[in-house]
Amino acid sequence: MNLDSMTHSSGEWLRAFGPEADIVISSRIRLARNLSSFPFTNRANTHQKAEIETYLKARLEKLEFDPRLVYLTLANLTPLDRQLLVERQLISRELANSEGPRGVAVAPNEIISVMVNEEDHIRLQVIRSGFTLDEAWQDADRLDDKLEERVPYAFSEELGYLTACPTNVGTGLRASVMLHLPALVLIKQIEKVFRALQKINLAVRGLYGEGSRASGDFYQISNQVTLGKSETTIINEIRDVIPQIITYERQARQTLTRENHAQVLDRVKRAFGVLKNAAMMTSEETMDLLSSVRLGVNLGLIDDININEVNDLFIHTQPAHLQKILGKELDSEERNSERARFLRDRLREIDGNMN
Amino acid sequence: MHKCERCSSPATVHITEILGEGKFEEHHLCEGCAQKYFQDTQGKGAGSKALTAEPVSELDEALFGQQECPDCGIKFVDFRNNHRLGCSRDYDVFRAELMPLLENIHGETRHCGKTPRNFPKNKQAEAEMTQLRQRLKRAVDREDYEEAARLRDQLKTLEEA
């Protein structure tokens, strides 16, 4: 699998294709599993971790599953390539930055990834564009069955799949939906939505998971409870609440265009103007401006760029992507000017195609 | 994971100060700050909380989870410090401490989702493999390489089955 070729596309999670894709960016299912005969990763020594990796690598590569998985040993990758995988949401920051034998099996279409020696021995993930939780669960369930044929999982009848952290025990399932909610942020109603979600035991996180800021107005909604409910119950609870949030966001968008049309138009046009002209640009600012442009495109306020082009810019301006595209390592100041140059060039190119 | 509570470097040293009477205090520090921490507490001499703590009674010991998992060797207090269990057997070993915690987190204490298809057929094989791995480790420890090689082959056959 060629990591360099990844930078030509935006990967599955930002393809923003499928039902409600203007608001629901992607749907994700994660299963935590452990091998019964080894200590959990945090307690395994290097030798044991190497054993776990060899054992799982062989089985993941041989898995009769379509699409076939390609195994990447993280120790063999440069920090930049590891960061690239984080930005594409194929591995966690924790796995990228930890040490010792560890890796990830990835499907070339980037829908499936199986992390090895993360917090749990196995972290299986399916990520799909749009509002597609059920399809993602079917893929994950099928892959889990296949793997379980060859790998003895740590499981107890009483407590289900046993995990390193008791917050994941039971189903080991985290179902999450990534939403783009710029209008709710603008009319300052987002906190209210979060409080309502927390009341029903759902968690809200930023773009790159735990502890990350919600840059670009992207939010992940996921379950907290993993024990005592079946997988389908957990997924249904999330699936049922998402349409309400979509409705709130649509109402907020309507309110904005009806009551604050000039201000919103100004915001969108300014964001586009800055992206097209700035000489230095941090990734945070880029995300925030692109978020406004994305809202503008979805509201029909701007037709200089289409939604796929905006989505591509979100990912291609991330630090590792930018460096891979430009083919050189850059410090953060260099990145900020190269990012601004990249945006100027891309947007001029897009403008040229449109006219 | 944890950041050092004194600076923002990653915390690599986790300290549980036992204050007595079922109370304890957790600190998560990076190596540099941990060294300072130990110097400071020692500098304070007899005034330091760590050194003047009451001797722990048997009851307190139970509360602090001094019991050790025979498989992975962690104590419950280790779990309290880094929020990760050491192996799947910990769910049995620390059952008394974990059940209320699970109730708290999930509101439930019984799994009602998916069951591995091979369960419980696999269970026996697993138990056997865990046992073999332990015997293998002991054989290596006492440098009985002949026995170790035999056990390794046995394990391999089981793993491939």
Interface residues (C-beta under 8 A of the other chain):
Chain A: N34 S36 S37 F38 P39 F40 N42 R43 Y55 E94 E119 D141 D144 D145 E148 E149 P152 Y153 A154 F155 S156 E157 E158 L159 G160 Y161 L162 A164 C165 P166 T167 V169 G170 T171 L173 Q224 V225 T226 L227 G228 K229 S230 E231
Chain B: M1 D71 C72 G73 I74 N82 H83 R84 L85 G86 C87 S88 Y91 L98 L101 L102 I105 H106 G107 E108 T109 R110 H111 C112 G113 K114 T115 P116 R117 N118 F119 P120 N122 A125 E126 M129 T130 R133 E159
